[in-house]
Amino acid sequence: MYSHLHYHLSKHLEGVEHLSFLFLSAKNFNRKAIMVFSMEQMDCRF
């Protein structure tokens, strides 16, 4: 019973870690995309 619960808990934590990793990488990707986009905008202006 305990090991079964522990297994589910560890699986859940893995999922949460995976989600937070995806969220962080998405934030980093957005930041990079915004930087590239603003650089392109500056290039267009000049």
Secondary structure, DSSP 4 states (H G I P E B T S, - for coil): -HHHHHHHHHHHHHHHHHHHHHHHHHHHHHHHHHHHHHHHHHHHH-
